[in-house]
């Protein structure tokens, strides 16, 4: 599926995001897409199936927030087929990632992909985001196109402490949602994300929960 020229372009575009992939890392991420296509034939995990679009919409879009991660523990809420969690876990082996989704078939794929890629720092969890959480708050919680901000923040509250960094990945700048954010949540910043090869708007909203 992936010619060497395609892998080279992928690494080049990743570098533009500040993520310098090794050849092995790039090969593993492209293999992730191969595995996704195989499973997709049976389980309908993604509507995006053209290779070049999978690279931009799944891999590069995921890596665009790499520099915004904080701390050692990261939760990806509503991870779906593992994005952005799996690509971020591969390039951050020093961090522990918990990928959460309520769709069992998607969680099964995430667990399979983590094993296939040798990602020992990934735990796939079949659960609802708002379910009870008895562990320590995560250092970073990331969610890609999961829900409107007020609903998202309500659902992930059990996962967050006062030091948790919340990264909400959005398409167009969600000004109405931002205006609806209420205490105890505090806006840190909202900025556009430039994803190479992706001609669609992307924004990152960063928030924190006040003690």
URLIN-V992337 format. One record per helix or strand. SS is the DSSP state (h for helix, s for strand). FROM is the first residue (numbers start at 0). TO is the last residue. If there is no record, write none. Layout:
[[SS/FROM/TO] [SS/FROM/TO]]
//
This chain:
[[h/3/15] [h/22/42] [h/50/62] [h/65/67] [s/72/76] [h/84/90] [s/95/100] [h/103/116] [s/121/125] [s/139/143] [h/148/158] [s/164/169] [h/174/178] [s/184/191] [s/202/208]]
//
